[in-house]
Amino acid sequence: MEKIKVLIIGSGPAGFTSAIYTSRANLSPVLYEGIEPGGQLTTTTEIENFPGYPEGITGTAMMEDLKKQALRFGADVRRGIITDIDLSERPFKVTVDHEHKIEAESVIVCTGASAKYLGLESEAKYRGMGVSACATCDGFFYRKQDVAVVGGGDTACEEATYLASICRKVYLVVRKNYLRASKAMQERVFNTPNIEVLFEHNTREVLGDENGVTGALLYHSVTGEERTIDITGFFLAIGHHPNTEVFKGQLALDEQGYIKVEPGTSKTSVEGVFAAGDVKDPHYRQAITAAGSGCIAALDCERWLLAQ
Ligand code: NDP
């Protein structure tokens, strides 16, 4: 059985930052890239808000750089998915791709979260060409243009308000006849003149051409009446799901499935298991906050191993 000191699960900014720090600390980390190597950033286009890149960088290029940096210090980066894990006793027993067995002294969980999409073919076709699940990341590209946000929760209201400050007009497409968001957030939406809330509307198709999104075909939830809106950006804000299925029943999770950590640290409910990035963060979800928390997890892990 292979024995390792530090197992890092996930290859977004949190995972690779943990790998950079733990490899520089001579802990010989092994990182499994998971289902989506490079994580959510590989699904966005340009990243302009990560400090240190004055000209911006594509998500894919940033993830390649982070990986190279981790490899440079000796991190062992592998393709593979953790299909089973037993955290009930140390060393932790881990199965990769249903067959390879590992014993790990410590684990840093960086499996991230995935944005939910409507599941339309046209939506997938224009992903990265006007369809986005992150207004903070991509909103800037649509300044002075008309856009739509789908969803009626706090994220949708927050993103609609943010987009309204840079775009000409924002349609908020809500499937019910009310917003689920908090009262304060609703008020912000209703008090923003360039947001139009389309209650009881669903999306039939995202429309576009070779340059990207040009509109959306909506229909009324009750009457079925169709309507086209002209937009260049189509933002999904219908929730995220943390990638924690394999940890259910083993780590303390909140009601939405995010890993609970001791405030201000990366320590989970199991000693020797640390969490970083979006898998424990339903609020900020930024590359820079994920990278920062990857650093925290690596330092917490290093100190914990030293104390053993
Ligand atoms: P939520 O689950 O709260 O809301 C998702 C929204 O998307 C709902 O309005 C839901 O509609 C709608 N939706 C879901 N699926 C579809 C679909 N297929 N088609 C159309 N609409 C759909 O997710 P959020 O990301 O908004 O929030 C997650 C958590 O984070 C919440 O607890 C929220 O309060 C919190 N949060 C807090 C913030 C803050 O306090 N500043 C900011 C952002 C989030 P329906 O209502 O019909 O189910």
Boltz pocket constraint, residues with backbone or C-beta under 6 A from the ligand:
constraints:
  - pocket:
      binder: B
      contacts: [[A, 117], [A, 118], [A, 150], [A, 151], [A, 152], [A, 153], [A, 154], [A, 155], [A, 156], [A, 158], [A, 173], [A, 174], [A, 175], [A, 176], [A, 178], [A, 179], [A, 180], [A, 201], [A, 237], [A, 238], [A, 239], [A, 240], [A, 282], [A, 283]]
      max_distance: 6.0
